[in-house]
Amino acid sequence: MAIRFPSSTTLLPNSIDVYSATIFSPKPLPPFSSNKRSGDVSLQLPNSCNHQSLVLPKSGKWRSGVSLFPFFVDRNTEIESLKEELLEAIAPLDRGAAATPDDQQRVDQIARKLEARNKVKELLKSALLNGKWELLYTTSKSILQNERPKFLRPNGKIYQAINVDTLRAQNMETWPFFNQATANLVPLNSRRVAVKFDTFKVAAVIPIKSRGSGRGQLEITYLDEELRISRGNQGNLFILKMVDPSYRVPL
């Protein structure tokens, strides 16, 4: 969820750009049979396969050129590898401020691969969503504020907190402005919510009630214990990591 603040800060937006399972159950392997005379071991494959059997000699090498890798793919290992690739890709990009169009395309491609492997079915009902998340990367111009001098941009960490039981959310900037905003979440489907901001705070102290203009949508597209990927209603990408699962958003 992004908040655009007036003048020298980033509050009371004219438009809001919101931050925005299959469980892998491997099938049993086909039976092995052995040839007592040769000592070879053969693996009988289903009729749908092109080759009905693969023979493994004592040397440990397959006689045919067919790989059994698809039978042994560990989905969790694949997801962890993609997460590492994503974090490596965004690490030098200054939360997205230093990203070129090519960088943005590469990050988006990796993110989409992860989204396709999301294992949580009911994202908005998952307890994994609860807590405080740190924003690692975004394409949102209203957050990055690249048109401003660097000293007038949010230079410290930016957080977003969500509590699914109360349907509350909170955005928090740190240095130099320490602005905050809280919002109610209205589920639209199993992964998308409408976001209605109700209170803004300048410098984390001065409260300002929303006049109803602070609205947007947020779609959770990937979620696990460590990482969340979201997409806003204006098409922006948000990548966040969990920092405090016990954090509670003010009611």
C-alpha positions as CSV (number, residue, x, y, z in Angstrom):
1,M,0.0,0.0,0.0
2,A,1.5,3.3,-1.0
3,I,0.6,6.6,0.5
4,R,1.3,9.9,-1.3
5,F,1.8,12.7,1.1
6,P,1.5,16.4,0.2
7,S,4.3,18.9,-0.3
8,S,7.6,17.8,1.3
9,T,6.2,14.7,2.8
10,T,4.4,11.7,1.2
11,L,0.4,12.1,2.9
12,L,-3.3,12.4,1.9
13,P,-3.0,11.0,-1.6
14,N,-4.9,12.1,-4.6
15,S,-4.7,8.6,-5.8
16,I,-3.8,5.5,-3.9
17,D,-1.4,2.8,-5.2
18,V,-1.9,-0.1,-2.7
19,Y,0.8,-2.6,-1.8
20,S,-0.5,-4.8,-3.0
21,A,-2.3,-24.5,-3.7
22,T,-1.6,-26.8,-4.6
23,I,0.3,-29.0,-2.1
24,F,2.9,-31.1,-3.9
25,S,2.1,-34.7,-3.3
26,P,4.5,-36.9,-5.4
27,K,2.9,-40.1,-6.8
28,P,4.5,-43.4,-5.8
29,L,7.3,-44.5,-8.1
30,P,6.6,-47.4,-10.4
31,P,8.1,-50.8,-9.3
32,F,11.6,-51.8,-9.8
33,S,12.6,-55.3,-11.1
34,S,16.0,-56.9,-11.3
35,N,17.7,-59.2,-13.8
36,K,19.5,-61.9,-11.9
37,R,21.7,-62.8,-14.8
38,S,23.0,-59.3,-15.7
39,G,22.5,-57.6,-12.3
40,D,20.7,-54.8,-14.1
41,V,17.7,-53.0,-12.5
42,S,14.8,-51.9,-14.6
43,L,12.1,-49.3,-13.8
44,Q,8.7,-50.0,-15.3
45,L,7.0,-46.7,-16.4
46,P,3.3,-45.9,-17.0
47,N,1.8,-46.6,-20.5
48,S,1.6,-42.8,-21.0
49,C,5.4,-42.6,-21.2
50,N,7.3,-43.0,-24.4
51,H,9.6,-45.6,-23.0
52,Q,8.1,-48.5,-21.1
53,S,11.2,-49.2,-19.0
54,L,14.6,-47.8,-18.1
55,V,17.5,-50.0,-17.2
56,L,20.1,-49.2,-14.6
57,P,23.2,-51.3,-14.8
58,K,25.5,-52.0,-11.9
59,S,27.6,-49.1,-13.0
60,G,24.8,-46.8,-11.9
61,K,24.3,-45.1,-15.3
62,W,21.0,-45.2,-17.3
63,R,21.3,-47.1,-20.6
64,S,18.6,-44.9,-22.2
65,G,18.9,-41.1,-22.6
66,V,15.7,-40.5,-20.7
67,S,16.0,-38.5,-17.5
68,L,14.1,-39.4,-14.4
69,F,14.5,-35.8,-13.0
70,P,10.7,-35.0,-13.3
71,F,10.0,-37.9,-10.9
72,F,12.3,-36.6,-8.2
73,V,11.7,-32.8,-8.4
74,D,11.5,-31.4,-4.9
75,R,9.0,-28.5,-5.1
76,N,10.2,-26.9,-1.9
77,T,13.8,-26.9,-3.3
78,E,12.6,-25.3,-6.5
79,I,10.7,-22.6,-4.6
80,E,13.7,-21.8,-2.3
81,S,15.9,-21.6,-5.4
82,L,13.5,-19.1,-7.0
83,K,13.4,-17.0,-3.8
84,E,17.2,-16.8,-3.7
85,E,17.3,-15.8,-7.3
86,L,14.7,-13.1,-6.6
87,L,16.4,-11.7,-3.6
88,E,19.8,-11.6,-5.4
89,A,18.1,-9.8,-8.3
90,I,16.6,-7.0,-6.1
91,A,19.5,-6.6,-3.7
92,P,21.4,-3.9,-5.7
93,L,18.3,-2.1,-6.8
94,D,17.8,0.3,-3.8
95,R,14.2,-1.0,-3.2
96,G,13.5,-0.4,-6.9
97,A,14.7,3.2,-7.1
98,A,17.8,2.1,-9.1
99,A,16.0,-0.4,-11.3
100,T,16.3,-0.1,-15.1
101,P,13.4,-1.3,-17.3
102,D,15.5,-4.5,-17.9
103,D,15.9,-5.0,-14.1
104,Q,12.1,-4.5,-13.6
105,Q,11.4,-7.1,-16.3
106,R,13.8,-9.6,-14.8
107,V,12.4,-9.2,-11.3
108,D,8.8,-9.5,-12.6
109,Q,9.6,-12.7,-14.5
110,I,11.1,-14.3,-11.4
111,A,8.2,-13.1,-9.3
112,R,5.7,-14.7,-11.7
113,K,7.5,-18.0,-11.5
114,L,7.1,-17.9,-7.7
115,E,3.5,-16.8,-7.9
116,A,2.8,-19.8,-10.1
117,R,4.2,-22.1,-7.4
118,N,2.3,-20.5,-4.5
119,K,1.1,-23.3,-2.1
120,V,-1.4,-21.3,0.1
121,K,-4.9,-21.7,-1.2
122,E,-6.9,-19.2,1.0
123,L,-4.3,-16.4,1.1
124,L,-6.5,-13.9,3.0
125,K,-7.4,-16.5,5.6
126,S,-3.8,-17.6,6.2
127,A,-2.1,-16.8,9.5
128,L,1.1,-16.4,7.5
129,L,-0.1,-13.0,6.5
130,N,-0.2,-11.7,10.0
131,G,2.5,-9.4,11.2
132,K,4.9,-6.7,10.1
133,W,6.5,-6.9,6.6
134,E,9.5,-4.9,5.3
135,L,9.3,-3.6,1.8
136,L,12.3,-4.9,-0.2
137,Y,11.3,-3.8,-3.7
138,T,8.5,-2.0,-5.6
139,T,7.8,-0.4,-9.0
140,S,5.5,2.2,-7.4
141,K,6.6,5.7,-8.3
142,S,4.5,7.1,-5.5
143,I,6.7,5.2,-3.0
144,L,10.0,5.6,-4.6
145,Q,9.6,9.3,-5.3
146,N,12.5,9.3,-7.8
147,E,11.6,12.7,-9.1
148,R,12.5,14.2,-5.7
149,P,16.0,14.9,-4.3
150,K,17.2,11.9,-2.4
151,F,17.1,13.7,1.0
152,L,13.3,14.3,0.4
153,R,12.6,10.6,-0.3
154,P,11.9,7.9,2.3
155,N,15.4,6.7,3.0
156,G,14.8,4.4,5.9
157,K,13.0,1.2,6.0
158,I,9.3,1.0,5.0
159,Y,6.9,-1.5,6.6
160,Q,3.5,-2.8,6.0
161,A,1.5,-4.7,8.6
162,I,-1.6,-6.8,8.1
163,N,-3.9,-8.6,10.6
164,V,-6.3,-11.0,8.9
165,D,-8.5,-11.5,12.0
166,T,-9.3,-7.8,12.3
167,L,-8.9,-7.0,8.6
168,R,-6.7,-4.1,9.4
169,A,-3.5,-2.8,7.7
170,Q,-0.9,-0.2,8.4
171,N,1.8,1.4,6.3
172,M,4.9,2.8,8.2
173,E,7.7,5.0,6.9
174,T,10.8,5.5,8.9
175,W,13.6,8.0,8.3
176,P,13.2,10.9,7.6
177,F,9.4,11.4,7.8
178,F,8.1,8.6,10.0
179,N,4.6,8.9,8.3
180,Q,2.0,6.3,9.0
181,A,-1.4,5.3,7.7
182,T,-4.0,2.7,8.9
183,A,-6.7,1.1,6.8
184,N,-9.6,-1.3,6.8
185,L,-9.5,-4.3,4.4
186,V,-12.6,-5.5,2.6
187,P,-12.2,-8.9,1.0
188,L,-13.2,-9.0,-2.7
189,N,-12.2,-12.6,-3.3
190,S,-9.8,-15.2,-1.7
191,R,-6.7,-13.1,-2.5
192,R,-7.8,-9.5,-3.3
193,V,-9.0,-6.8,-0.9
194,A,-10.2,-3.3,-1.2
195,V,-8.2,-1.0,1.1
196,K,-9.9,2.0,2.8
197,F,-7.5,4.3,4.7
198,D,-9.0,5.9,7.8
199,T,-6.2,7.6,9.6
200,F,-2.9,9.2,8.6
201,K,-0.1,10.3,10.9
202,V,2.6,12.9,10.0
203,A,5.9,12.2,11.8
204,A,4.1,9.3,13.5
205,V,2.5,12.0,15.9
206,I,0.0,14.3,14.1
207,P,-3.2,12.4,13.3
208,I,-5.2,13.3,10.2
209,K,-8.5,11.6,9.5
210,S,-9.1,10.4,5.9
211,R,-11.6,12.2,3.8
212,G,-12.5,9.1,1.9
213,S,-10.0,9.6,-0.9
214,G,-7.5,7.1,0.4
215,R,-8.7,3.9,-1.4
216,G,-7.1,1.2,-3.5
217,Q,-6.8,-2.6,-3.9
218,L,-4.3,-5.1,-2.9
219,E,-3.8,-8.7,-4.3
220,I,-1.7,-11.2,-2.5
221,T,-0.1,-13.4,-5.1
222,Y,2.6,-15.3,-3.2
223,L,2.9,-16.1,0.5
224,D,5.0,-18.1,2.8
225,E,6.6,-17.7,6.3
226,E,9.4,-15.4,5.0
227,L,8.3,-13.8,1.7
228,R,5.2,-12.0,0.4
229,I,4.5,-10.8,-3.2
230,S,1.6,-8.4,-3.8
231,R,0.3,-6.5,-6.8
232,G,-1.6,-3.2,-6.6
233,N,-4.6,-2.1,-8.6
234,Q,-2.3,0.2,-10.7
235,G,-0.2,-2.8,-11.8
236,N,2.7,-2.2,-9.4
237,L,4.7,-5.0,-7.9
238,F,5.6,-5.2,-4.2
239,I,8.0,-7.7,-2.6
240,L,8.2,-7.9,1.2
241,K,9.9,-10.0,3.9
242,M,8.5,-10.9,7.3
243,V,10.2,-9.1,10.2
244,D,7.7,-9.5,13.1
245,P,4.8,-12.0,12.9
246,S,3.5,-10.9,16.4
247,Y,2.9,-7.3,15.4
248,R,-0.7,-6.0,15.8
249,V,-2.2,-3.2,13.8
250,P,-4.0,-0.5,15.9
251,L,-7.8,-0.8,15.7
